[in-house]
Amino acid sequence: MRFKGVRGGNAVLASSRIFTRTGLMYLRGILSRPWFGHSGGPLYRGRGVSLYNARFISYSGRLVLEDYVELQGVSENGIQFGDSVSIGRGAMIRPSSYYGGDAGLGMRIGSRSSVGAGSFIGCSGWIEIGDDVLVGPGVRLFSENHTITDTVKSIKSQGVTRGALIIEDDCWIGSGATILSNVRVGRGSVIAAGCVVTKDVPPYSVVAGVPGRVIRSRERS
């Protein structure tokens, strides 16, 4: 492995460091695989990865968990990963509270999809991400809303209403975007950086703004 623009010994040093880092991730993965409910391929586990209740987590092929990922497994339907999925540094996936209460519903991420560094996925309701989906860094995905109908009770005491969030195949979710509960993002759509999506997105749409709106279609007329 070589990097363009990096010469001689520097390239060798950079390559050897990457090889060593990948090897350590693979070794950590070997030690972690028995904890999972199902493991269908190699697991690469970075430094400082936090795994909670991994028996509720399954994957069908290679899974990469970069440094400091936090992955909570407790959920009614489990956390399911397809083949060749990567979760970026510092990303968090939380279907349930750490402090008791009802278990969340969980999520599924399809094959060849990735979640960017620093993203947060709150899957108390159900979240489904299709195949070949790019979720950029710092993205926020939510499948529940706080109940606010009673003005006498505190918002916190009223609990939450669970919903579903579906992102179909071949979508690109830009950096810092937020997608809220009860939204379906149609196949082949692009969500611009920083966008807040509050309603369904037709297939092959480009969505931008706060709140998000369709600014054009990717389909040829």
GROMACS elastic network, one bead per residue, 0.5 to 0.9 nm:
[ bonds ]
;  ai    aj funct       b0    kb
    1    11     6  0.83959   500
    1    12     6  0.83254   500
    1    15     6  0.59242   500
    1    16     6  0.88817   500
    2     6     6  0.77055   500
    2     7     6  0.89646   500
    2    11     6  0.59194   500
    2    12     6  0.74305   500
    2    14     6  0.81836   500
    2    15     6  0.65559   500
    3     6     6  0.56326   500
    3     7     6  0.83332   500
    3    11     6  0.64356   500
    3    14     6  0.83906   500
    3    15     6  0.82740   500
    4     7     6  0.81188   500
    4    11     6  0.87665   500
    5    11     6  0.88446   500
    6     9     6  0.86539   500
    6    10     6  0.63004   500
    6    11     6  0.53492   500
    6    14     6  0.89160   500
    7    10     6  0.57541   500
    7    11     6  0.55583   500
    7    12     6  0.84353   500
    8    11     6  0.55158   500
    8    12     6  0.65827   500
    8    13     6  0.88625   500
    9    12     6  0.50415   500
    9    13     6  0.60660   500
    9    14     6  0.85407   500
   10    13     6  0.50978   500
   10    14     6  0.61064   500
   10    15     6  0.85326   500
   11    14     6  0.51347   500
   11    15     6  0.60803   500
   11    16     6  0.85430   500
   12    15     6  0.51335   500
   12    16     6  0.60849   500
   12    17     6  0.86281   500
   13    16     6  0.51584   500
   13    17     6  0.62211   500
   13    18     6  0.87186   500
   14    17     6  0.52568   500
   14    18     6  0.63694   500
   14    19     6  0.86942   500
   15    18     6  0.52029   500
   15    19     6  0.61493   500
   15    20     6  0.86216   500
   16    20     6  0.60768   500
   16    21     6  0.85215   500
   17    20     6  0.50881   500
   17    21     6  0.60548   500
   17    22     6  0.85144   500
   18    21     6  0.50675   500
   18    22     6  0.60346   500
   18    23     6  0.84175   500
   19    22     6  0.52102   500
   19    23     6  0.60705   500
   19    24     6  0.86747   500
   20    23     6  0.50362   500
   20    24     6  0.62293   500
   20    25     6  0.86620   500
   21    24     6  0.52028   500
   21    25     6  0.62860   500
   21    26     6  0.86934   500
   21    46     6  0.84761   500
   22    25     6  0.50436   500
   22    26     6  0.61848   500
   22    27     6  0.86906   500
   22    44     6  0.75238   500
   22    45     6  0.89804   500
   22    46     6  0.85482   500
   23    26     6  0.50444   500
   23    27     6  0.62470   500
   23    28     6  0.86796   500
   23    44     6  0.85569   500
   24    27     6  0.50703   500
   24    28     6  0.61871   500
   24    29     6  0.84833   500
   24    44     6  0.83059   500
   24    45     6  0.81361   500
   24    46     6  0.78840   500
   24    47     6  0.89517   500
   25    28     6  0.51768   500
   25    29     6  0.61416   500
   25    30     6  0.87983   500
   25    43     6  0.79619   500
   25    46     6  0.51805   500
   25    47     6  0.76481   500
   25    64     6  0.85934   500
   25    65     6  0.86504   500
   25    66     6  0.84616   500
   26    30     6  0.63277   500
   26    31     6  0.88735   500
   26    42     6  0.74236   500
   26    43     6  0.63024   500
   26    45     6  0.65139   500
   26    46     6  0.85766   500
   27    30     6  0.51390   500
   27    31     6  0.65901   500
   27    32     6  0.87925   500
   27    43     6  0.86930   500
   27    44     6  0.76472   500
   27    45     6  0.80240   500
   28    31     6  0.52771   500
   28    32     6  0.63100   500
   28    33     6  0.88139   500
   28    43     6  0.81404   500
   28    44     6  0.69315   500
   28    45     6  0.55730   500
   28    46     6  0.75227   500
   28    47     6  0.86525   500
   29    33     6  0.59773   500
   29    42     6  0.71945   500
   29    45     6  0.50338   500
   29    46     6  0.84485   500
   29    64     6  0.89476   500
   30    33     6  0.55165   500
   30    34     6  0.79526   500
   30    42     6  0.75982   500
   30    43     6  0.67813   500
   30    44     6  0.81250   500
   30    45     6  0.88022   500
   31    34     6  0.70636   500
   31    35     6  0.85485   500
   32    35     6  0.57655   500
   32    36     6  0.74692   500
   32    43     6  0.79685   500
   32    45     6  0.80739   500
   33    36     6  0.56139   500
   33    37     6  0.88159   500
   33    38     6  0.82949   500
   33    39     6  0.64613   500
   33    42     6  0.83148   500
   33    43     6  0.69110   500
   34    37     6  0.79855   500
   34    38     6  0.84058   500
   34    39     6  0.80334   500
   34    55     6  0.87933   500
   35    38     6  0.86213   500
   35    53     6  0.82167   500
   35    54     6  0.56827   500
   35    55     6  0.58142   500
   35    57     6  0.88825   500
   36    39     6  0.63336   500
   36    53     6  0.83140   500
   36    56     6  0.69084   500
   36    57     6  0.56712   500
   36    58     6  0.61454   500
   36    59     6  0.85450   500
   37    54     6  0.67187   500
   37    56     6  0.56028   500
   37    57     6  0.55565   500
   37    58     6  0.53776   500
   37    59     6  0.85871   500
   38    55     6  0.77499   500
   38    56     6  0.86099   500
   38    57     6  0.70660   500
   38    59     6  0.62499   500
   38    60     6  0.76477   500
   39    42     6  0.78019   500
   39    43     6  0.81137   500
   39    57     6  0.86381   500
   39    58     6  0.58102   500
   39    59     6  0.52595   500
   39    60     6  0.61915   500
   39    61     6  0.72813   500
   39    62     6  0.87577   500
   40    58     6  0.80356   500
   40    59     6  0.58690   500
   40    62     6  0.73972   500
   40    83     6  0.82726   500
   41    59     6  0.75973   500
   41    60     6  0.64227   500
   41    63     6  0.74511   500
   41    83     6  0.79915   500
   42    61     6  0.67721   500
   42    63     6  0.65621   500
   42    64     6  0.85297   500
   43    61     6  0.83726   500
   43    62     6  0.58543   500
   43    64     6  0.60358   500
   43    65     6  0.78029   500
   44    62     6  0.78566   500
   44    63     6  0.62573   500
   44    65     6  0.60119   500
   44    66     6  0.76982   500
   45    48     6  0.87387   500
   45    49     6  0.68506   500
   45    63     6  0.84500   500
   45    64     6  0.63018   500
   45    66     6  0.62446   500
   45    67     6  0.73956   500
   45    69     6  0.89799   500
   46    49     6  0.60467   500
   46    64     6  0.80581   500
   46    65     6  0.59440   500
   46    68     6  0.70028   500
   46    69     6  0.79758   500
   46    89     6  0.84406   500
   47    66     6  0.73622   500
   47    68     6  0.61736   500
   47    69     6  0.86724   500
   48    66     6  0.88620   500
   48    67     6  0.57711   500
   48    69     6  0.73153   500
   48    70     6  0.87408   500
   49    65     6  0.72902   500
   49    66     6  0.73869   500
   49    67     6  0.58104   500
   49    70     6  0.59855   500
   49    71     6  0.79450   500
   49    90     6  0.84151   500
   50    68     6  0.67697   500
   50    69     6  0.62024   500
   50    71     6  0.61211   500
   50    72     6  0.80700   500
   51    54     6  0.61551   500
   51    69     6  0.82543   500
   51    70     6  0.62539   500
   51    71     6  0.51025   500
   51    72     6  0.61413   500
   51    73     6  0.76653   500
   52    55     6  0.86742   500
   52    70     6  0.81686   500
   52    71     6  0.63080   500
   52    73     6  0.58256   500
   52    74     6  0.77135   500
   53    56     6  0.61563   500
   53    57     6  0.77493   500
   53    71     6  0.87621   500
   53    72     6  0.64821   500
   53    73     6  0.50019   500
   53    74     6  0.60204   500
   54    57     6  0.50998   500
   54    58     6  0.81134   500
   54    71     6  0.82497   500
   54    72     6  0.74237   500
   54    73     6  0.54774   500
   54    74     6  0.80488   500
   54    79     6  0.89565   500
   55    58     6  0.76812   500
   55    73     6  0.72037   500
   55    74     6  0.84609   500
   55    78     6  0.87574   500
   56    72     6  0.87303   500
   56    73     6  0.50231   500
   56    74     6  0.59949   500
   56    75     6  0.70905   500
   56    76     6  0.86922   500
   56    77     6  0.81751   500
   56    79     6  0.63255   500
   56    80     6  0.85172   500
   57    72     6  0.85663   500
   57    73     6  0.56449   500
   57    74     6  0.83773   500
   57    78     6  0.58336   500
   57    80     6  0.59812   500
   57    81     6  0.80020   500
   58    78     6  0.76904   500
   58    79     6  0.63768   500
   58    80     6  0.50446   500
   58    81     6  0.62039   500
   58    82     6  0.85489   500
   59    62     6  0.75993   500
   59    63     6  0.69978   500
   59    79     6  0.84560   500
   59    80     6  0.57763   500
   59    82     6  0.55475   500
   59    83     6  0.69083   500
   59    85     6  0.87038   500
   60    63     6  0.84125   500
   60    80     6  0.82929   500
   60    81     6  0.64988   500
   60    82     6  0.50511   500
   60    83     6  0.52659   500
   60    84     6  0.85291   500
   60   111     6  0.85803   500
   61    81     6  0.80476   500
   61    82     6  0.62006   500
   61    84     6  0.58890   500
   61    85     6  0.79631   500
   61   111     6  0.83006   500
   62    82     6  0.81651   500
   62    83     6  0.54277   500
   62    85     6  0.65880   500
   62    86     6  0.84462   500
   63    81     6  0.76790   500
   63    82     6  0.82244   500
   63    83     6  0.69634   500
   63    84     6  0.56896   500
   63    85     6  0.51032   500
   63    86     6  0.58639   500
   63    87     6  0.80878   500
   64    84     6  0.76636   500
   64    85     6  0.63380   500
   64    87     6  0.61221   500
   64    88     6  0.82133   500
   65    68     6  0.82665   500
   65    69     6  0.62829   500
   65    70     6  0.89717   500
   65    85     6  0.87348   500
   65    86     6  0.61180   500
   65    87     6  0.50919   500
   65    88     6  0.66624   500
   65    89     6  0.75494   500
   66    69     6  0.60862   500
   66    86     6  0.76388   500
   66    87     6  0.61643   500
   66    88     6  0.52585   500
   66    90     6  0.75057   500
   66    91     6  0.85305   500
   66   117     6  0.85170   500
   67    88     6  0.75802   500
   67    90     6  0.64515   500
   67    91     6  0.89790   500
   68    88     6  0.87380   500
   68    89     6  0.57799   500
   68    91     6  0.74549   500
   68    92     6  0.88611   500
   69    87     6  0.72662   500
   69    88     6  0.70524   500
   69    89     6  0.56866   500
   69    91     6  0.50079   500
   69    92     6  0.59778   500
   69    93     6  0.83489   500
   69   117     6  0.86827   500
   69   118     6  0.85532   500
   70    90     6  0.68853   500
   70    91     6  0.63193   500
   70    93     6  0.63174   500
   70    94     6  0.80905   500
   71    91     6  0.82928   500
   71    92     6  0.59885   500
   71    93     6  0.50460   500
   71    94     6  0.65958   500
   72    75     6  0.86078   500
   72    79     6  0.84736   500
   72    92     6  0.81935   500
   72    93     6  0.61364   500
   72    94     6  0.52811   500
   72    95     6  0.67140   500
   72    96     6  0.74015   500
   72    98     6  0.86456   500
   73    78     6  0.64536   500
   73    79     6  0.60972   500
   73    93     6  0.84439   500
   73    94     6  0.76104   500
   73    95     6  0.71633   500
   73    96     6  0.81020   500
   73   106     6  0.79741   500
   74    77     6  0.87982   500
   74    78     6  0.67329   500
   74    79     6  0.81796   500
   74    94     6  0.85580   500
   74    95     6  0.67520   500
   74    96     6  0.62764   500
   74    97     6  0.89109   500
   74   103     6  0.63457   500
   74   104     6  0.72370   500
   74   105     6  0.86939   500
   74   106     6  0.78708   500
   75    79     6  0.73281   500
   75    95     6  0.60436   500
   75    96     6  0.66121   500
   75   102     6  0.88631   500
   75   103     6  0.50897   500
   75   105     6  0.50755   500
   75   106     6  0.51079   500
   75   107     6  0.86034   500
   75   123     6  0.87705   500
   75   124     6  0.78979   500
   76   103     6  0.63414   500
   76   104     6  0.61847   500
   76   106     6  0.64965   500
   77    80     6  0.84537   500
   77   104     6  0.83399   500
   77   105     6  0.55451   500
   77   106     6  0.55101   500
   77   107     6  0.73189   500
   77   108     6  0.89731   500
   77   126     6  0.84921   500
   78    95     6  0.88203   500
   78   104     6  0.89138   500
   78   105     6  0.71989   500
   78   106     6  0.52322   500
   78   107     6  0.66920   500
   78   108     6  0.81494   500
   79    95     6  0.85081   500
   79   105     6  0.89102   500
   79   106     6  0.54919   500
   79   107     6  0.51125   500
   79   108     6  0.59560   500
   79   109     6  0.82817   500
   80   106     6  0.82454   500
   80   107     6  0.62896   500
   80   109     6  0.62629   500
   80   110     6  0.82278   500
   81    84     6  0.85747   500
   81    85     6  0.67258   500
   81   107     6  0.85560   500
   81   108     6  0.58597   500
   81   110     6  0.60697   500
   81   111     6  0.71987   500
   82    85     6  0.64321   500
   82   108     6  0.79075   500
   82   109     6  0.61300   500
   82   112     6  0.74033   500
   82   113     6  0.82334   500
   82   131     6  0.81741   500
   83   110     6  0.72297   500
   83   112     6  0.61716   500
   83   113     6  0.84849   500
   84   110     6  0.88497   500
   84   111     6  0.58176   500
   84   113     6  0.71879   500
   84   114     6  0.85080   500
   85   109     6  0.77194   500
   85   110     6  0.75723   500
   85   111     6  0.60534   500
   85   112     6  0.52427   500
   85   113     6  0.52039   500
   85   114     6  0.55620   500
   85   115     6  0.82263   500
   86   112     6  0.79572   500
   86   113     6  0.68728   500
   86   115     6  0.63335   500
   86   116     6  0.83347   500
   87    90     6  0.85740   500
   87    91     6  0.66811   500
   87    92     6  0.88844   500
   87   113     6  0.89182   500
   87   114     6  0.58818   500
   87   116     6  0.64320   500
   87   117     6  0.73286   500
   87   119     6  0.89488   500
   88    91     6  0.57607   500
   88   114     6  0.75845   500
   88   115     6  0.57183   500
   88   118     6  0.70049   500
   88   119     6  0.78393   500
   88   137     6  0.78336   500
   89   116     6  0.73766   500
   89   118     6  0.62815   500
   89   119     6  0.86789   500
   90   116     6  0.88532   500
   90   117     6  0.57166   500
   90   119     6  0.73457   500
   90   120     6  0.89782   500
   91   115     6  0.75745   500
   91   116     6  0.71063   500
   91   117     6  0.54427   500
   91   120     6  0.58583   500
   91   121     6  0.81177   500
   91   137     6  0.85510   500
   91   138     6  0.81362   500
   92   118     6  0.72836   500
   92   119     6  0.62961   500
   92   121     6  0.61961   500
   92   122     6  0.82451   500
   93   119     6  0.84190   500
   93   120     6  0.60822   500
   93   122     6  0.61816   500
   93   123     6  0.73057   500
   94    97     6  0.74499   500
   94    98     6  0.89554   500
   94   104     6  0.85237   500
   94   106     6  0.82488   500
   94   120     6  0.79687   500
   94   121     6  0.62645   500
   94   122     6  0.51050   500
   94   123     6  0.60195   500
   94   124     6  0.73265   500
   95   103     6  0.71991   500
   95   105     6  0.65821   500
   95   106     6  0.53374   500
   95   107     6  0.79152   500
   95   121     6  0.80470   500
   95   122     6  0.57678   500
   95   125     6  0.75024   500
   95   126     6  0.86405   500
   96    99     6  0.86623   500
   96   100     6  0.81389   500
   96   101     6  0.79357   500
   96   102     6  0.72992   500
   96   103     6  0.52329   500
   96   105     6  0.82507   500
   96   106     6  0.83403   500
   96   122     6  0.82825   500
   96   123     6  0.76130   500
   96   124     6  0.58565   500
   97   100     6  0.59730   500
   97   101     6  0.68144   500
   97   102     6  0.80547   500
   97   103     6  0.75624   500
   97   104     6  0.82018   500
   97   124     6  0.86390   500
   98   101     6  0.86254   500
  100   103     6  0.81862   500
  103   106     6  0.86897   500
  103   124     6  0.73991   500
  104   123     6  0.66156   500
  104   125     6  0.60029   500
  104   126     6  0.79240   500
  104   162     6  0.86902   500
  105   123     6  0.66323   500
  105   124     6  0.54423   500
  105   125     6  0.50658   500
  105   126     6  0.52057   500
  105   127     6  0.82630   500
  105   162     6  0.87246   500
  106   122     6  0.87539   500
  106   123     6  0.52607   500
  106   124     6  0.63119   500
  106   125     6  0.66514   500
  106   126     6  0.54013   500
  106   127     6  0.66260   500
  106   128     6  0.87954   500
  107   123     6  0.62527   500
  107   124     6  0.88283   500
  107   125     6  0.83167   500
  107   126     6  0.55857   500
  107   128     6  0.55362   500
  107   129     6  0.79027   500
  108   126     6  0.83955   500
  108   127     6  0.65223   500
  108   129     6  0.61123   500
  108   130     6  0.79672   500
  109   112     6  0.89187   500
  109   113     6  0.69063   500
  109   114     6  0.85073   500
  109   127     6  0.84063   500
  109   128     6  0.60877   500
  109   130     6  0.59814   500
  109   131     6  0.72921   500
  109   133     6  0.87316   500
  110   113     6  0.60887   500
  110   128     6  0.80898   500
  110   129     6  0.60277   500
  110   132     6  0.72719   500
  110   133     6  0.79724   500
  110   169     6  0.82334   500
  111   114     6  0.88127   500
  111   130     6  0.74012   500
  111   132     6  0.64229   500
  111   133     6  0.85466   500
  112   131     6  0.59886   500
  112   133     6  0.72953   500
  112   134     6  0.88941   500
  113   129     6  0.80472   500
  113   130     6  0.74496   500
  113   131     6  0.57274   500
  113   134     6  0.59366   500
  113   135     6  0.78245   500
  113   170     6  0.87087   500
  114   132     6  0.78514   500
  114   133     6  0.64685   500
  114   134     6  0.54045   500
  114   135     6  0.59375   500
  114   136     6  0.81426   500
  115   118     6  0.88032   500
  115   119     6  0.69665   500
  115   133     6  0.84580   500
  115   134     6  0.66426   500
  115   136     6  0.63302   500
  115   137     6  0.72165   500
  115   139     6  0.83528   500
  116   119     6  0.59825   500
  116   134     6  0.78907   500
  116   135     6  0.56334   500
  116   138     6  0.67492   500
  116   139     6  0.74389   500
  116   175     6  0.81633   500
  117   136     6  0.74315   500
  117   138     6  0.63124   500
  117   139     6  0.85959   500
  118   137     6  0.57631   500
  118   139     6  0.74984   500
  119   135     6  0.83334   500
  119   136     6  0.77530   500
  119   137     6  0.57153   500
  119   140     6  0.59068   500
  119   141     6  0.82583   500
  119   176     6  0.81951   500
  120   138     6  0.71461   500
  120   139     6  0.63677   500
  120   141     6  0.63649   500
  120   142     6  0.84189   500
  121   127     6  0.85102   500
  121   139     6  0.81612   500
  121   140     6  0.60114   500
  121   142     6  0.62410   500
  121   143     6  0.85969   500
  122   125     6  0.79375   500
  122   127     6  0.84157   500
  122   140     6  0.79555   500
  122   141     6  0.61085   500
  122   143     6  0.64349   500
  122   144     6  0.78343   500
  123   126     6  0.57006   500
  123   127     6  0.57879   500
  123   141     6  0.78939   500
  123   142     6  0.63135   500
  123   143     6  0.55440   500
  123   144     6  0.76009   500
  123   164     6  0.85139   500
  123   165     6  0.87085   500
  124   127     6  0.84616   500
  124   142     6  0.80211   500
  124   143     6  0.62101   500
  124   144     6  0.63189   500
  124   162     6  0.66894   500
  124   163     6  0.84007   500
  125   142     6  0.79719   500
  125   144     6  0.56542   500
  125   161     6  0.82713   500
  125   163     6  0.50860   500
  125   164     6  0.56216   500
  125   165     6  0.79775   500
  125   181     6  0.80958   500
  126   143     6  0.61858   500
  126   144     6  0.87324   500
  126   162     6  0.78980   500
  126   163     6  0.65853   500
  126   165     6  0.64297   500
  126   166     6  0.82879   500
  127   141     6  0.83103   500
  127   142     6  0.79621   500
  127   143     6  0.64411   500
  127   163     6  0.87155   500
  127   164     6  0.57112   500
  127   166     6  0.58875   500
  127   167     6  0.81071   500
  127   181     6  0.88134   500
  128   164     6  0.79931   500
  128   165     6  0.63882   500
  128   167     6  0.61766   500
  128   168     6  0.78788   500
  129   133     6  0.70923   500
  129   165     6  0.83703   500
  129   166     6  0.60921   500
  129   168     6  0.61472   500
  129   169     6  0.73414   500
  130   133     6  0.62606   500
  130   166     6  0.80464   500
  130   167     6  0.60480   500
  130   170     6  0.73029   500
  130   171     6  0.82823   500
  130   187     6  0.86925   500
  131   168     6  0.74810   500
  131   170     6  0.63259   500
  131   171     6  0.86432   500
  132   169     6  0.59434   500
  132   171     6  0.71786   500
  132   172     6  0.88358   500
  133   167     6  0.80722   500
  133   168     6  0.78764   500
  133   169     6  0.60270   500
  133   172     6  0.59327   500
  133   173     6  0.78538   500
  133   188     6  0.88387   500
  134   170     6  0.76436   500
  134   171     6  0.62795   500
  134   173     6  0.60274   500
  134   174     6  0.81044   500
  135   138     6  0.87533   500
  135   139     6  0.68328   500
  135   171     6  0.81824   500
  135   172     6  0.61254   500
  135   174     6  0.66457   500
  135   175     6  0.76189   500
  136   139     6  0.60788   500
  136   172     6  0.75868   500
  136   173     6  0.57520   500
  136   174     6  0.50488   500
  136   176     6  0.72744   500
  136   177     6  0.81459   500
  136   193     6  0.84360   500
  137   174     6  0.76082   500
  137   176     6  0.64518   500
  137   177     6  0.88310   500
  138   174     6  0.88157   500
  138   175     6  0.57322   500
  138   177     6  0.73667   500
  138   178     6  0.89075   500
  139   173     6  0.75478   500
  139   174     6  0.73859   500
  139   175     6  0.58384   500
  139   178     6  0.58837   500
  139   179     6  0.82301   500
  139   193     6  0.88033   500
  139   194     6  0.84295   500
  140   176     6  0.70869   500
  140   177     6  0.63545   500
  140   179     6  0.64046   500
  140   180     6  0.82890   500
  141   165     6  0.79222   500
  141   177     6  0.84682   500
  141   178     6  0.59253   500
  141   179     6  0.50842   500
  141   180     6  0.62207   500
  141   181     6  0.79021   500
  142   145     6  0.79608   500
  142   163     6  0.89093   500
  142   164     6  0.84334   500
  142   165     6  0.72095   500
  142   178     6  0.80370   500
  142   179     6  0.64294   500
  142   180     6  0.50268   500
  142   181     6  0.53782   500
  142   182     6  0.89445   500
  143   161     6  0.87698   500
  143   162     6  0.61859   500
  143   163     6  0.52589   500
  143   164     6  0.51798   500
  143   165     6  0.56027   500
  143   179     6  0.87330   500
  143   180     6  0.63950   500
  143   182     6  0.68018   500
  143   183     6  0.86545   500
  144   160     6  0.63760   500
  144   161     6  0.55348   500
  144   163     6  0.55067   500
  144   164     6  0.76305   500
  144   180     6  0.77651   500
  144   181     6  0.54779   500
  144   182     6  0.82074   500
  145   159     6  0.87057   500
  145   160     6  0.54384   500
  145   161     6  0.53136   500
  145   162     6  0.65937   500
  145   163     6  0.79579   500
  145   180     6  0.83013   500
  145   181     6  0.69201   500
  146   155     6  0.70535   500
  146   156     6  0.75944   500
  146   158     6  0.74209   500
  146   159     6  0.60510   500
  146   161     6  0.62179   500
  146   162     6  0.88221   500
  147   150     6  0.80760   500
  147   155     6  0.66190   500
  147   156     6  0.82788   500
  147   157     6  0.88700   500
  147   158     6  0.56465   500
  147   159     6  0.58796   500
  147   160     6  0.51577   500
  147   161     6  0.62193   500
  148   151     6  0.71251   500
  148   153     6  0.87433   500
  148   154     6  0.82686   500
  148   155     6  0.56120   500
  148   156     6  0.87804   500
  148   158     6  0.69563   500
  148   159     6  0.87190   500
  148   160     6  0.88293   500
  149   155     6  0.85316   500
  149   158     6  0.83601   500
  150   153     6  0.57678   500
  150   154     6  0.78599   500
  150   155     6  0.78387   500
  150   158     6  0.76750   500
  151   154     6  0.71784   500
  151   155     6  0.79937   500
  153   156     6  0.82643   500
  153   157     6  0.65790   500
  153   158     6  0.68929   500
  154   157     6  0.53402   500
  154   158     6  0.66987   500
  155   158     6  0.54080   500
  155   159     6  0.73401   500
  156   159     6  0.60779   500
  156   160     6  0.85545   500
  162   181     6  0.77989   500
  162   182     6  0.87202   500
  163   181     6  0.56802   500
  163   182     6  0.53822   500
  163   183     6  0.88277   500
  164   181     6  0.57263   500
  164   183     6  0.70109   500
  164   184     6  0.83245   500
  165   179     6  0.79832   500
  165   180     6  0.72370   500
  165   181     6  0.53993   500
  165   182     6  0.53275   500
  165   183     6  0.51330   500
  165   184     6  0.59484   500
  165   185     6  0.82228   500
  166   181     6  0.89702   500
  166   182     6  0.79857   500
  166   183     6  0.64197   500
  166   185     6  0.61947   500
  166   186     6  0.83409   500
  167   170     6  0.88589   500
  167   171     6  0.72289   500
  167   183     6  0.83052   500
  167   184     6  0.58871   500
  167   186     6  0.66118   500
  167   187     6  0.74450   500
  168   171     6  0.67104   500
  168   184     6  0.75630   500
  168   185     6  0.60566   500
  168   186     6  0.54430   500
  168   188     6  0.75027   500
  168   189     6  0.84536   500
  168   203     6  0.85769   500
  169   186     6  0.78579   500
  169   187     6  0.50882   500
  169   188     6  0.64624   500
  169   189     6  0.87799   500
  170   187     6  0.59776   500
  170   189     6  0.73273   500
  171   185     6  0.80087   500
  171   186     6  0.78788   500
  171   187     6  0.61703   500
  171   190     6  0.57966   500
  171   191     6  0.80151   500
  171   204     6  0.83995   500
  172   188     6  0.76235   500
  172   189     6  0.65164   500
  172   191     6  0.62615   500
  172   192     6  0.83736   500
  173   176     6  0.85890   500
  173   177     6  0.67316   500
  173   178     6  0.89182   500
  173   189     6  0.82975   500
  173   190     6  0.60062   500
  173   192     6  0.67380   500
  173   193     6  0.74453   500
  174   177     6  0.58257   500
  174   190     6  0.74280   500
  174   191     6  0.56026   500
  174   194     6  0.71432   500
  174   195     6  0.79595   500
  175   191     6  0.89502   500
  175   192     6  0.75529   500
  175   194     6  0.63905   500
  175   195     6  0.87777   500
  176   192     6  0.87323   500
  176   193     6  0.55806   500
  176   195     6  0.73516   500
  176   196     6  0.89959   500
  177   191     6  0.71880   500
  177   192     6  0.69494   500
  177   193     6  0.53750   500
  177   196     6  0.58885   500
  177   197     6  0.78497   500
  178   194     6  0.71146   500
  178   195     6  0.62366   500
  178   197     6  0.61914   500
  178   198     6  0.86976   500
  179   183     6  0.73563   500
  179   195     6  0.81752   500
  179   196     6  0.59044   500
  179   198     6  0.65044   500
  179   199     6  0.87268   500
  180   183     6  0.64341   500
  180   196     6  0.77492   500
  180   197     6  0.62638   500
  180   198     6  0.56097   500
  180   199     6  0.80750   500
  181   184     6  0.89025   500
  181   198     6  0.76324   500
  181   199     6  0.87915   500
  182   198     6  0.81199   500
  182   199     6  0.75108   500
  182   200     6  0.80373   500
  183   197     6  0.77412   500
  183   198     6  0.65961   500
  183   199     6  0.53100   500
  183   201     6  0.76858   500
  184   199     6  0.74550   500
  184   201     6  0.62210   500
  184   202     6  0.82908   500
  185   188     6  0.86548   500
  185   189     6  0.68632   500
  185   190     6  0.89351   500
  185   191     6  0.88849   500
  185   199     6  0.85889   500
  185   200     6  0.58911   500
  185   202     6  0.67203   500
  185   203     6  0.71301   500
  185   205     6  0.88481   500
  186   189     6  0.59785   500
  186   200     6  0.76988   500
  186   201     6  0.55505   500
  186   204     6  0.66880   500
  186   205     6  0.76521   500
  187   201     6  0.89901   500
  187   202     6  0.78033   500
  187   204     6  0.60373   500
  187   205     6  0.85487   500
  188   203     6  0.59287   500
  188   205     6  0.72559   500
  188   218     6  0.81331   500
  189   201     6  0.76431   500
  189   202     6  0.76418   500
  189   203     6  0.57796   500
  189   206     6  0.58521   500
  189   207     6  0.78130   500
  189   217     6  0.84707   500
  189   218     6  0.77835   500
  190   204     6  0.73465   500
  190   205     6  0.62572   500
  190   207     6  0.62734   500
  190   208     6  0.87020   500
  190   218     6  0.88229   500
  191   194     6  0.85625   500
  191   195     6  0.66570   500
  191   196     6  0.87937   500
  191   197     6  0.82022   500
  191   205     6  0.82183   500
  191   206     6  0.60189   500
  191   208     6  0.62734   500
  191   212     6  0.83185   500
  192   195     6  0.55927   500
  192   206     6  0.72879   500
  192   207     6  0.59920   500
  192   209     6  0.76522   500
  192   212     6  0.86858   500
  193   208     6  0.75457   500
  193   209     6  0.87086   500
  194   208     6  0.79167   500
  194   209     6  0.73976   500
  194   210     6  0.79602   500
  195   207     6  0.75247   500
  195   208     6  0.53323   500
  195   209     6  0.50022   500
  195   210     6  0.56297   500
  195   211     6  0.68798   500
  195   212     6  0.56505   500
  195   213     6  0.88621   500
  196   208     6  0.79102   500
  196   209     6  0.67677   500
  196   210     6  0.52036   500
  196   211     6  0.51529   500
  196   212     6  0.53062   500
  197   200     6  0.79451   500
  197   201     6  0.83550   500
  197   207     6  0.81945   500
  197   208     6  0.84917   500
  197   209     6  0.85017   500
  197   210     6  0.76043   500
  197   211     6  0.61085   500
  197   213     6  0.78632   500
  198   211     6  0.67614   500
  198   212     6  0.69934   500
  199   212     6  0.81614   500
  199   213     6  0.88537   500
  201   204     6  0.85407   500
  201   205     6  0.67686   500
  201   206     6  0.86979   500
  201   207     6  0.77856   500
  201   213     6  0.84660   500
  201   214     6  0.75775   500
  202   205     6  0.58888   500
  202   214     6  0.85079   500
  202   217     6  0.88309   500
  203   217     6  0.83353   500
  203   218     6  0.87401   500
  203   219     6  0.89454   500
  204   216     6  0.88551   500
  204   217     6  0.57959   500
  204   218     6  0.51384   500
  204   219     6  0.62694   500
  205   214     6  0.62585   500
  205   215     6  0.76851   500
  205   216     6  0.61072   500
  205   218     6  0.58698   500
  205   219     6  0.80906   500
  206   213     6  0.82760   500
  206   214     6  0.56651   500
  206   215     6  0.58531   500
  206   216     6  0.54477   500
  206   217     6  0.59500   500
  206   218     6  0.69394   500
  207   212     6  0.58078   500
  207   213     6  0.52147   500
  207   215     6  0.57489   500
  207   216     6  0.74896   500
  207   217     6  0.89649   500
  208   211     6  0.78976   500
  208   213     6  0.56921   500
  208   214     6  0.66694   500
  208   215     6  0.67414   500
  209   213     6  0.63351   500
  209   214     6  0.89013   500
  210   213     6  0.78510   500
  214   217     6  0.76258   500
  216   219     6  0.89610   500
  217   220     6  0.79066   500
